[in-house]
Amino acid sequence: MKIEKLSSKEYEEFASNHPYLTFHQKEYWGKLKKTNGWNYELVGARRNGKIVGATLLLYKVFPFNLKLFYAPRGFLLDFDDFELLDMFTSAIKRYIKKQKGFMLKIDPYVEYKSRDIDGDIVEGIDHTGLVNKMKELGYQHYGFNKNITKELQPRWLFVLDLKGKTEDKIFADFNRHYRKAIRKALKLGLTVEQVDKSGLEDYKKIMEHTSERRGFVDRPYSYYANMYNIIGDDLVINICYLDLVKGITNLENEIAEIKGYQDIKDNHLEQIAKDEEKILEYRQLQEEFGDRIPLAGTMSIVCGKEYLNLFGGAYERFMKYDAQYLIKWETIKDALNRGSEIYNFYGITGNFDKDNPMYGIYEFKRGFHGRVVELIGEFDLVISRPKYYLYSILIKIYKLVKRIIKR
């Protein structure tokens, strides 16, 4: 078997129908990473003239002429065919060696063991044999990490299966508090809009605030703009706005409706008082911000059967309006309307202890119902051991310097 370069057309045709396809294996991801210092190739292997395996290969040259290759989310390959995996591994190892590469990193989009909503193992998928086979073939496994930040891409995900479900069924399965929050948000004038590039500025400001609040480094505006320009129609940006005019109208209508009751009880009077207080609050917000306020935003990618919620954030000041629940619901409905079979909430921790500092990420996503997905993890295929050893030392030094600077 021989690895060869593929044209964009034949690669995309093969990739578009592959069960392990993710946006990381689309050519547009290579183009996007090229704006950030990487290069890419589309390569594959044939059997009897037919492509049986392919991958997007990212590569980058580091100091000391260290050329690293990375197949994001692994190969587009039948990983259950061990003979094919063996031949493809040997072929790509020869190919990378010829390209002066010292290693290949992969993190296949292959589920390790089936798990339920609580993260407990259930009957179904078990790829223990695959992990062992990859180790036999020379892949060095990073282990079954549970920390969301330990690897290049999240190993633990939370997904909601949409296939065969209706909006009513999906909504009914949500946590009772979530259903109440969504209904309340609609009453208070919150709306979710899918925006074009003109909405990127609002989205970027939301992410800047969220990064400061949660302590992560946000990407520059140019990164999001490049995503919009390169990924195109597969990229979906949603922003939840507080429409103050709509909210005031809804509240005034509710007050008028209550006052029209023949028998007005104490709880009705309490509701009128709450609505009038909220109207006053909204009028004060109008003076400060105008008629509309962006509250939260999400950036998603639609690829194959999956609708993946990649990034998201919200303003802390306006969290009480529950935009974070409504925007998820509206994007889930969008996924359903597009015919997506899976809504991917993306990364979670694999540590399900409630005292885990990152448990809240999982807990929030869990309220929408769904299941935990555990992937097989990250692997290094070493081509040149001396260069790999040098690279490992340089990475450790780099991480140490970063920690010192952060302090």
N, C-alpha and C positions, 0 to 999 in steps of 0.2 A: 504493500500500500504506500502511496506517495501523496504528500501534501502539496497542493497547488493553489495558486491565487485564482480567485473566482471573480467574475464580473459582478457588478452591483445587481444586475438583473437576475442572474442565476442564483446568487446568494439569497436575495430577498424572496425569490420564489420558493426556495427550499425552506428558508427560515419561517416564512409566513404560515406554513402549515405544521410546524413542529410543536409537539406538546410541551417542550421545555423552553419555548420562546419567552423572553422578557424584553423590555425596552433596552436593557443593557446589551442585548445581542442584535439590536437593529443598527443599520449603518449610520443612522443619524446620531447615535450615541458616540460612535467613533469621530464623527465630524465635530460634535460638541467638545469632546475631550481634546481634540486637536487645537481648539482655541485656548486650551489650558496646559499646553506644553507636551502633549502626547502625540504620537503618530498612530496610524492604524492600518491594518490589512484585513481583507476578507479572504479566508482560505478554507479549503475543504479537501475531502478525499472521495474517490469514486470506487465503486465495485461494479464490474461489468458495465462501465460507462455511466453509471447512475450515482449521483451524490448520495453518500450514506452518512456523512458527518461533515460538519462545518463549524466555523467559529469566527467571531470578530476578535482579532488579536490587537490589543493595544501594546505599544512598546515605547520605552523611554530610556535615554542614555543618561546615566548618573556619573558623578566623578569617578576617576580611575577607569574610564571606558567600560563601566558596568552597564550592560544593556539588558534591561528587565522586560519580559513579556508578561502580559496579563490577559486572560480570557475571561472577561466579566460574566459572572453567573455560569461559568463552565462552558462545555461544548454543547452544540446541538447534535445530540448523538443518542442512540438507544443504549443507555447505561446498563440495562439488564442483559445486553448481549456482551458477555465478557470477552469473547473472541474478538469482536469488533473493537471494544475498548482497548484491548491489548495492542491490536494492530495500529489503531489510530494514535495511541500513546507513543509507540515506537516511531511512527512516521513523523509526528509533530516534534518529537525530541530531536530527530535528525534535522528537521527543517530549522528549528531554532538554533541548533549548534552551527549550522551552515550560515545563519544570519548573525553569528557572533554573540548570541544571547547566552547568559549564564544561568537563567532560571525561567520557569513559567509558573505563574500563580493562577489558580482557578478556584472558584467557589460555586460549584454547580447548583442550579435551581432544581434540586432533586430532594424530595422529602425523605427524611430519615425514618421516623416512625410516626404512625398516625396518632393524633392526640385530640382530646375533646376540648370543650370550652374552658375547663379548669386546668388544662395542661397535662392531664393524666393520659397515659398510653392506653390506646384502645385497639381492638382487632382491626387489621387492615394492612397498611404498608409497613414493611420492615426491611430497610436497606443496610442492615448490619453486614451482610455478605458483600455488598458493593464497597463499603468502606474498607473492609479487610482486603478485598481484591485490589483496590487502588494502592493500598500500602504495599502489597506484594509487587505491584508494578513500579514502585519507587516513589510514589507520591508521599510527601511528608505531611501528615495531618496536624492541624493546629489544635485538635481536640474538640470536645463538645462544650464549648464555652457558653455560659449563660448570660454574660454581660453584654448589653446591647452595643457597647462601644469597643469591644475587643477586636473585631474583624472589619475588613473593608466594607462589607455589606452586611446588613442584619441577618443573623442565622435564625432568629426567632421572629415569626410574623403572626399577625392575627388577621384572619380572613372571614368574610361572610359569603356563603354560597347563595347565589341568586337564581340559579337554574331551576325552572319549574315553579318559582314563587311569585306571588302577587304583591303589590304595594301594601295591601291590607294585612297580609300574612306577615310580611317583614316588619311592619310597624307594630303589629300586635306582639311580636316577640321581643321588642325593646324593653328595657328596664322601665318600670312604671314611672319613675321619676323623670326619665328621658322623654317619655310620651307627653307627660304634663308640661315639661319645659318647652317642648317644641310647639305645642298648642298655644302656650302663653306667649312665646316669642312672636308667633304669627299675629296674635291679637294686639301685641304692643307695637306692631308696625315694622318688624324685621323682614327684610327681603333678601334673597340670595340671587346674585346675577353672575352669569358667565361673561367675563370681560375680555376685550381684545387688548392689544398692546397698550392702549391708552390707560388701561387700569393697572398697568405694572407698577406705576409710581405708588398707588395706594397699597398694593400688595407688598412692595419692598419696604415701605414704612412700617407695616404690620410686622414683617419678619425682623426688622431692625429692633423694634421694641421687644419682641418675643425673645430674641437672642440675648438682649440685656437682662431680661427678667429671668430667663432660665439658664444663663451662663454658657451659651455656645457661640461659636464664631459664625456670623451670618456671611453669606456670599455677597459679592458686589452686585450692583444693579446690572452691570454688563453681563454677568453670568445668567441672570434670569432673562435678559433680553436675547442673549444667544440661544437659550433654550427655546424661547418663543419663535425666533426666526428659523432655527434649524429643525426643530421637531415638528413644527407646523400644526396641522389639524389634530394630531394625536395628543397635543398638550392642552389641558383644560385648566383655566384659572377661574376660580369662583371667589367672590367677595360678598360677605354678608354686611348689608347696610342697615342702619336704623333710619327708617323713613319717618321723620317726626310728624310730617303733615298727615301721613296715613295713620300713624299711631294715634294722634289727637282725634282724627275723624272716627276711628274705631271706638275710642273711649267715650267720645261724645254720643255716639250712636247707642252704646251700651247704657249710658246714663239715661238717655231718652226712653229707651226700651223699658228699663226698670221703673221709671216714673209713670209709665203707662199701665203698670200692673194695678189691678183693682185692690189687691191685698198686699201692701208693702210691709214686709217684716223687718226686724232689726238687722238681719244679715244683709238685706237689700240696701239698707241705709249705710251699713258698713262698706259695702261694695262701691256705692256712690262716692263716699268719702275717699276711698282708695283711688278711684278713677280721677277724681278732681285733683287729688294730690299729685298723681302721675302727670296729668295735663299741665299743672304748674311746673313740674320738673322738666317736662318736654319744652315748654315755652322758654325756660331759662337756658336749656341746651341750644335751642334755636338761635338765641342771642349770641351764644359763644361760638357755635360751629356752623350755623346755617341749617338748611332743611334736611341734610343727609349726613350721617356719620358712618364711616367704615369701621366695623367692629372686629371682623375676623376674615381670614383668607386661607384658601388652600390651593395647592398646585398638584394636579393629577396627570397621569399619563395613561392613555388607553392603548393597550397593546394585546393583540390576539383576543383571547377570551377574558382577559383581566383588565380591571379598572383599578389602578393603583394610586392611592393618595400619598404622594411623595413628600411634600412639605406642607406645613400649616402653622398658623399662629393667630394670636388674638391680643387685643389691648386689655391690660389688667383692669383699667378703670371701668370698662364696660362689661366685664365678665358676668355681672348680675343679670344681664339681659339674655343670657343663655345662647348666644350666637354659635358657640362651639357645638351645641347639639343640633341646631337647625341646619347649619352648613353641612354637617355630616349626612343628615337625612336627605337634603336636597341633592347632594352628590351621589348618594346611594340610588335615589330615584333616577338620576341622570344615567347612571351605569345600567340600571334595569331597562330604561328606554332605548339605550344603545345596543341592547342585546348581550351585554357582558354577562359572563357566567359566574365571575368571582369579583367581589369588591375587596381589595386588599388594603387594610388599614396600615400596613407596613410594620416597622420594627417595634418589638416589645422586649422586655427582659424575659429570660428563661427561668428566673428565680421567682417563684410564685409565693414566697413568704411575705406576709403583709408588712413586716418590718423592713423589707428591702426598700431603700430610698427611691428606686425606680419602679416600684410596684404600681404607682398611680397611673403610669402610662398604660399598662396592661388593664388596670381596673376601669379606666375611662372607656377603652375600646371594647372591653368585655360587655359593657352595658348595652351595646348594640346587638348583642347575640352573635354567635359565630363559633369559630374554633381556632385553636392554636396550631400553627405549622412550624415544625422543626426541620430545618434543612441539614444536609449531611456535613456542611462546614467548608472550611478553607484548606487548600492544599498547596504545597510547593513541589514542583517537579524540578529537581536540581540537574542542571546540565554541566556546570563547571563548579566542583566543590570548593576549590580555593577562592574563586571569585564570590561564591555564595557566602563563604565564611567571612570574607572582607565586607561584603554588603551587610551582613548581620551585625558586625561590629559598628559600622557607620550608622546604622539605624538606631542602635542602642545609644550611641553618643548623641545623635540628633534628638532623641526623645529626652535624654537627660538635660540637654541644653534648654529644650522647650520648657521642662518643668522648672528649671532654675529661673528662667526669664519670667515665667508665670508667677512665681513667688514674689 
